[in-house]
Amino acid sequence: MLISITAFIGHLHPAIIHLPIGVLLTALLLQWLGSMPKYQSLRPAVPFVLLAGAFTALISCVTGYILSLGDEYDKNLASWHMWMGICTTFVAFLLYAKAKNPQFGVNKAVLSMALLALIFITGHLGGSLTHGSDYFTKPLAGVFGSDTTATAVIKPIANVQEASVYADIAAPILQTKCYSCHGPNKQKGGLRLDGSISIAKGGKDGLVIKNGNGDASELIKRMLLPMNDDDHMPPKEKPQPTAEQIALLHWWIDNGASFTNKVKQTNQPGGIKKALLALQTTAPLQQADTDVPTAPVEQADANTIKALASQGIVALPLAQNNNYLMVSFVTDTAVTAGVLKLIVTLTKQLAWLKLNNTNIGDTAMGYIAQLTALTRLDVANTRITDKGLQQLLPLKNLAYLNLTGTAVTQQGLLPLKTLPHLHSVYLYRTHVAKNAYAIIKSAFPKTNIDTGGYNVPTLVTDTTEVKAKKEY
């Protein structure tokens, strides 16, 4: 009980710390204005404001010290932050003494400048503890030409097959989504994810990775929990990983969570190949903010999200503080009628649906046609034909449609010209005749018709065996 109360007091520090900053800056402003004959009436208020700032700074020091005992922060950085906070409090009390007794043997101007400098230094160290060591300099990266965020941005990979599975793929995902709470500056639950030794060690609650078994690894299980679950990671107010990012981490763990293997040395299932190949040309793991509905909608049923997660199906919010969802089967290629019925219960919330490389056929399109909020649909490399395509006409909000690798033809596609918001259609390796492209582009004047045909080298590791599955 006592430990819980102490921890609660420590957690008040982030809320309290802003009070002395504001009060002490106000005191310095009043002191400066009071030095002018025009504002002499402000002088009596200066000692009171300084005293209030000094006391609240003292309280902040106490709560900050208690918080630091939780072993969640970098000890060296936390120590500097603590001592700078103590110095700030001490100088604030000295300046108060000078304000009350002008004969006090210290220089007021020196104390004022020291207090101002200490406020900014302490604040910067606090920001570094919670947001990273480059928190202050990050906005200046573009001004001075140095990319201080280079290590926190997922960049394209020139040759993904030669890339390191951990260093070039898994680590950047962990860095952009996990380091703010489990990195060099902060270690919630005693867990660090910024190195092979610390990842293998786990945290206070045990191991987070079970080599060779992504489904049993706590790292993946936490990411797949519903957003409103207290154990969901990252916290819902933090940037969330996309379905592809979770799938790539899952793939890395399934293959032994190696810290040295290259991609070409690692087994690559069909669903993963697409995500890997995309890494060569762009940064697809940064979730786009286009085609996100703006109309208010209630939160999806938590039990439905759990049921999908239990079958390896990823359901994630499209944006922070947004109830619209993206559902992806990137970790599972077998879609059953039962799962499709479950998805239909998310009709109001489901905006993006990724069914590429699955076993679905025309029958499944009857379920998809009920998802009237859908704006993006990916059915690439499935058994969809013109018959199934006709069932998409009720999806008036559809903006993006990927039909790559399906058997659709121009006859099935042309009726979709009535969809008012359709801006992107992908037709590579479909049964659409090349001489029909002009007709299609004329019928869809405001739509980007991508016919593909890009020259991508075939690698030895691209060979895979695909077994037929029951179609739904």
C-alpha positions in Angstrom: 0.0 0.0 0.0 2.8 2.4 1.0 4.7 1.6 -2.2 1.6 2.4 -4.3 1.1 5.7 -2.6 4.8 6.6 -3.1 4.6 5.7 -6.7 1.5 7.8 -7.2 3.2 10.8 -5.6 6.2 10.3 -8.0 3.8 10.1 -11.0 2.5 13.6 -10.1 5.9 15.1 -11.1 5.1 15.6 -14.8 1.9 17.5 -13.8 3.5 19.6 -11.1 6.8 20.5 -12.9 5.1 23.0 -15.2 3.8 25.1 -12.3 7.2 26.3 -10.9 8.5 27.0 -14.4 5.6 29.3 -15.1 5.6 31.0 -11.7 9.4 31.6 -11.7 9.4 33.0 -15.2 6.5 35.3 -14.2 8.5 36.4 -11.2 11.5 37.3 -13.4 9.2 39.2 -15.7 7.6 41.1 -12.9 11.1 41.9 -11.4 12.3 43.2 -14.8 9.2 45.3 -15.3 9.3 46.6 -11.7 12.8 48.0 -12.3 11.1 50.6 -14.6 9.6 53.7 -13.0 6.4 53.2 -15.0 5.8 49.8 -13.4 7.0 50.4 -9.9 3.7 49.3 -8.5 4.6 45.7 -9.5 7.6 45.5 -7.1 5.7 44.3 -4.0 4.4 41.3 -5.9 7.8 40.0 -6.8 8.8 38.4 -3.4 5.5 36.6 -3.1 5.7 35.2 -6.6 9.3 34.1 -6.1 8.4 32.4 -2.9 5.5 30.5 -4.6 7.8 29.5 -7.4 10.5 28.3 -5.0 8.2 26.2 -2.9 6.5 24.6 -6.0 10.0 23.9 -7.3 10.9 22.2 -4.0 7.8 20.0 -4.3 8.7 19.2 -7.9 12.2 18.1 -6.7 10.7 15.8 -4.1 8.2 14.2 -6.6 10.9 14.0 -9.2 13.3 12.2 -6.9 10.5 9.7 -6.0 9.8 9.1 -9.7 13.5 8.5 -10.4 13.5 5.6 -7.9 11.3 3.6 -10.3 14.3 2.6 -12.5 12.5 3.7 -15.7 14.9 6.4 -16.7 18.6 6.7 -17.7 20.3 7.2 -14.4 23.0 9.6 -15.6 20.5 11.9 -17.4 18.0 11.7 -14.5 20.8 12.6 -12.1 21.7 15.7 -14.1 18.0 16.7 -14.3 17.6 16.2 -10.6 20.7 18.3 -9.6 19.8 21.1 -12.0 16.3 21.1 -10.5 17.8 21.4 -7.0 20.1 24.2 -8.1 17.1 26.0 -9.6 15.2 25.7 -6.3 18.2 26.9 -4.3 18.7 30.0 -6.6 15.0 30.8 -6.5 15.1 30.9 -2.6 18.3 33.1 -2.8 16.6 35.5 -5.2 13.5 35.6 -2.8 15.8 36.4 0.1 17.4 39.2 -2.0 13.9 40.5 -2.9 12.9 40.6 0.7 16.2 42.1 1.9 18.0 44.3 -0.6 21.0 44.3 1.8 21.5 40.5 1.3 25.0 40.0 0.0 24.3 38.6 -3.4 24.0 40.2 -6.8 20.4 40.3 -7.9 21.2 40.5 -11.7 23.5 37.5 -11.5 21.0 35.5 -9.6 18.2 36.4 -12.1 20.3 35.3 -15.1 21.4 32.1 -13.3 17.8 31.3 -12.5 16.7 31.8 -16.0 19.5 29.7 -17.4 18.8 26.9 -14.9 15.1 26.8 -15.7 15.9 26.2 -19.4 18.7 23.7 -18.7 16.5 21.7 -16.3 13.6 21.8 -18.7 15.7 20.6 -21.6 17.0 17.7 -19.5 13.5 16.8 -18.6 12.4 16.9 -22.2 15.3 14.7 -23.1 14.3 12.1 -20.5 10.7 11.8 -21.8 11.1 12.6 -25.6 14.7 11.7 -26.4 18.1 13.4 -26.3 17.5 15.3 -29.5 14.1 16.7 -28.4 15.3 20.3 -28.4 17.5 20.2 -31.5 15.1 18.1 -33.7 13.1 21.0 -35.0 16.3 22.8 -36.1 17.5 19.8 -38.2 16.2 21.4 -41.5 17.6 24.8 -40.7 21.2 23.7 -40.1 21.2 20.8 -42.5 22.0 18.1 -40.0 19.6 15.3 -39.9 19.2 14.8 -36.1 16.2 12.5 -36.7 18.1 10.2 -39.1 18.2 7.4 -36.7 14.5 7.7 -35.9 13.1 7.6 -39.5 12.6 4.4 -41.5 14.4 5.0 -44.8 14.3 3.1 -48.1 16.7 0.1 -48.4 18.7 -0.1 -51.6 18.8 -3.9 -51.8 16.5 -5.5 -49.2 17.9 -9.0 -49.8 21.3 -7.8 -48.7 19.9 -6.0 -45.7 20.2 -7.2 -42.1 16.9 -8.4 -40.8 17.5 -6.8 -37.4 19.6 -3.7 -38.0 17.8 -2.6 -41.2 14.3 -3.8 -40.6 13.4 -4.7 -37.1 15.5 -2.1 -35.2 14.1 0.9 -37.1 10.6 -0.2 -36.3 11.4 -0.7 -32.6 13.2 2.7 -32.6 10.2 4.7 -34.1 7.6 2.9 -32.0 9.2 1.7 -28.8 12.3 3.6 -27.8 10.4 6.5 -26.3 9.4 4.2 -23.4 12.0 1.4 -23.8 15.1 3.1 -25.1 18.3 4.6 -23.7 16.6 7.4 -21.8 13.6 5.6 -20.4 13.0 2.0 -19.5 9.4 1.4 -18.4 9.1 -1.9 -16.6 12.9 -2.2 -16.7 12.7 -3.1 -20.4 15.1 -1.8 -23.1 14.6 -2.6 -26.7 17.6 -0.7 -28.2 20.1 -3.5 -28.3 20.5 -7.3 -28.7 21.6 -7.9 -25.1 18.8 -5.8 -23.6 16.1 -7.3 -25.9 17.2 -10.9 -25.0 17.2 -9.9 -21.3 13.6 -8.7 -21.2 12.1 -6.6 -18.4 10.8 -6.9 -14.9 7.9 -9.0 -16.2 10.2 -11.5 -18.0 11.1 -12.1 -21.6 9.4 -10.2 -24.4 10.6 -12.4 -27.2 10.3 -16.2 -27.6 12.7 -17.1 -30.3 11.0 -18.9 -33.2 7.5 -18.2 -31.9 6.1 -14.7 -32.7 2.6 -15.7 -31.5 3.9 -16.5 -28.0 6.1 -13.5 -27.8 4.9 -10.8 -25.4 6.2 -8.1 -27.8 3.7 -9.1 -30.5 0.9 -10.1 -28.2 0.9 -6.6 -26.6 0.8 -4.9 -30.1 -2.2 -7.0 -31.1 -4.3 -6.2 -28.0 -7.3 -3.7 -28.5 -6.3 -0.1 -28.2 -8.4 0.4 -25.0 -6.7 -2.5 -23.2 -4.4 -1.2 -20.5 -1.7 -3.7 -21.6 -1.7 -2.6 -25.3 1.6 -1.4 -26.5 2.6 1.2 -27.6 0.2 3.3 -25.4 -2.7 4.6 -27.5 -1.5 8.2 -27.3 1.8 7.1 -29.0 2.4 6.5 -32.7 1.1 3.0 -33.5 2.9 0.4 -35.7 1.2 -0.5 -39.0 0.1 -4.0 -39.8 3.2 -4.4 -42.0 5.5 -3.4 -39.2 3.9 -5.9 -36.8 4.1 -8.6 -39.5 7.8 -7.9 -40.1 8.6 -8.1 -36.4 6.5 -11.3 -36.2 8.5 -12.7 -39.1 11.8 -11.7 -37.5 10.9 -13.5 -34.3 9.5 -16.6 -36.1 12.8 -17.0 -37.8 14.8 -17.0 -34.5 15.1 -13.3 -33.8 18.6 -13.3 -35.3 20.7 -10.2 -34.8 23.1 -11.1 -37.6 21.2 -12.8 -40.5 20.6 -11.1 -43.7 17.1 -11.1 -45.4 18.4 -13.5 -48.1 19.3 -16.0 -45.4 15.8 -16.0 -43.9 12.7 -17.8 -45.0 10.3 -15.4 -46.7 6.6 -16.4 -46.9 4.4 -14.8 -49.6 2.8 -12.2 -47.4 6.2 -11.0 -46.2 7.8 -10.7 -49.6 5.6 -7.9 -50.7 6.4 -5.8 -47.5 10.1 -6.5 -48.0 10.1 -5.5 -51.7 8.3 -2.3 -50.9 11.1 -1.3 -48.5 13.4 -0.9 -51.5 11.6 2.0 -53.1 9.8 4.0 -50.4 9.0 4.1 -46.7 5.7 2.2 -46.8 5.7 1.5 -43.1 4.8 5.1 -42.4 1.0 4.9 -42.4 -0.6 7.3 -44.7 -3.2 9.8 -43.4 -5.2 10.0 -46.7 -8.5 8.3 -47.2 -9.2 8.5 -43.5 -13.0 9.3 -42.8 -13.6 12.3 -40.7 -17.3 11.7 -39.7 -17.5 10.8 -36.0 -18.0 7.1 -35.2 -18.3 5.1 -32.0 -15.5 2.8 -30.8 -15.5 -0.7 -32.2 -16.5 -3.6 -30.0 -13.5 -4.7 -28.0 -14.6 -8.4 -28.1 -14.6 -8.4 -31.9 -11.1 -6.9 -32.0 -9.9 -9.6 -29.5 -11.6 -12.3 -31.6 -9.7 -11.1 -34.7 -6.4 -10.8 -32.8 -6.8 -14.4 -31.5 -6.8 -15.5 -35.2 -3.7 -13.5 -36.1 -5.7 -10.7 -37.8 -4.4 -7.2 -37.2 -7.0 -4.5 -36.4 -5.4 -1.0 -35.8 -6.7 2.5 -35.6 -6.0 4.7 -38.7 -4.9 7.6 -36.6 -4.5 8.8 -33.0 -7.8 9.6 -31.3 -9.7 8.1 -34.3 -12.1 5.1 -34.1 -11.8 4.1 -37.7 -9.9 0.9 -38.3 -7.6 -0.9 -40.7 -7.9 -4.7 -40.8 -5.1 -6.7 -42.3 -4.6 -10.4 -43.0 -0.9 -9.9 -43.6 0.0 -12.6 -41.1 -2.8 -15.0 -42.2 -3.7 -16.0 -45.8 -6.7 -18.3 -44.9 -9.9 -16.3 -44.7 -13.0 -18.2 -43.6 -16.7 -17.3 -43.8 -16.8 -17.0 -40.0 -14.0 -14.4 -40.0 -15.8 -12.4 -42.8 -19.0 -12.4 -40.8 -17.0 -11.1 -37.8 -15.5 -8.3 -39.9 -19.0 -7.3 -41.1 -19.9 -6.4 -37.5 -17.3 -3.6 -37.8 -19.2 -2.0 -40.7 -19.2 1.5 -39.1 -15.5 1.5 -38.1 -13.7 -0.4 -40.9 -12.2 2.0 -43.4 -9.1 0.1 -44.7 -9.2 -3.6 -45.5 -6.1 -5.6 -46.7 -7.0 -9.0 -48.0 -4.1 -9.3 -50.5 -2.5 -12.7 -51.0 -5.4 -14.6 -49.3 -7.7 -17.3 -50.5 -10.8 -15.1 -51.0 -12.9 -15.2 -54.1 -16.2 -13.8 -55.4 -18.2 -15.1 -52.5 -16.2 -12.9 -50.1 -17.1 -9.8 -52.0 -20.7 -10.1 -50.8 -19.5 -9.6 -47.2 -17.1 -6.8 -48.2 -20.0 -5.0 -50.0 -21.6 -4.4 -46.6 -18.6 -2.4 -45.4 -20.0 1.0 -46.5 -17.4 3.0 -44.6 -14.6 1.4 -46.6 -12.2 3.8 -48.4 -9.3 1.5 -49.2 -9.5 -2.1 -50.3 -6.6 -4.4 -51.3 -7.5 -7.7 -52.9 -4.3 -8.2 -54.9 -3.3 -11.7 -55.8 -6.7 -13.3 -54.9 -9.3 -15.2 -56.9 -11.6 -12.2 -57.5 -13.2 -12.0 -60.9 -15.7 -9.7 -62.7 -18.6 -11.3 -60.9 -17.2 -10.3 -57.5 -16.1 -6.9 -58.7 -19.7 -6.0 -59.5 -20.6 -6.4 -55.8 -18.5 -3.4 -54.9 -20.9 -0.8 -56.3 -22.5 0.0 -52.9 -19.1 1.2 -51.6 -19.6 4.8 -52.4 -16.7 5.9 -50.2 -14.1 3.7 -51.9 -11.1 5.7 -52.9 -8.3 3.1 -53.4 -8.6 -0.3 -55.0 -5.8 -2.8 -55.6 -6.7 -5.6 -58.1 -3.1 -6.6 -59.0 -2.8 -10.3 -59.9 -6.6 -11.0 -60.1 -8.6 -12.2 -63.1 -10.8 -9.1 -63.5 -11.3 -7.6 -67.0 -12.3 -4.2 -68.3 -15.9 -5.4 -68.5 -16.0 -5.9 -64.7 -14.1 -2.7 -64.0 -16.0 -0.2 -66.1 -19.2 -0.2 -63.9 -17.1 1.1 -61.0 -16.8 4.5 -62.7 -19.9 5.5 -60.8 -18.0 5.4 -57.5 -17.5 9.2 -56.8 -14.3 9.1 -54.7 -12.3 6.4 -56.5 -8.8 8.0 -57.1 -6.5 5.0 -57.4 -6.9 1.6 -59.1 -4.1 -0.9 -59.6 -4.4 -3.3 -62.5 -1.0 -4.9 -63.0 -1.1 -8.6 -64.1 -4.9 -8.6 -64.4 -6.9 -9.9 -67.4 -7.5 -6.3 -68.6 -6.4 -6.2 -72.2 -3.7 -3.7 -73.0 -5.7 -2.2 -75.8 -8.4 -1.4 -73.3 -6.3 0.9 -71.1 -7.2 3.9 -73.1 -10.9 3.2 -72.7 -10.5 2.7 -69.0 -8.6 5.9 -68.5 -11.2 7.8 -70.5 -14.0 6.2 -68.3 -12.1 7.2 -65.1 -10.8 10.7 -65.9 -10.1 11.6 -62.2 -8.7 8.2 -61.3 -5.0 7.1 -61.4 -5.0 3.9 -63.3 -1.8 2.1 -62.5 -1.0 -0.7 -65.0 2.3 -1.7 -63.4 4.8 -3.6 -65.5 7.8 -2.3 -63.5 11.1 -4.2 -63.9 11.9 -5.8 -60.6 14.8 -8.4 -60.5 13.9 -11.9 -59.5 16.0 -13.4 -56.7 16.7 -17.0 -55.8 15.0 -16.4 -52.5 11.8 -15.4 -54.3 10.8 -19.0 -55.0 8.1 -20.3 -52.7 5.5 -23.1 -52.8 1.9 -22.0 -52.8 -0.8 -24.6 -51.9 -4.4 -24.2 -52.9 -6.8 -23.4 -50.1 -10.6 -23.5 -49.9 -12.1 -20.4 -51.3 -14.6 -18.1 -49.6 
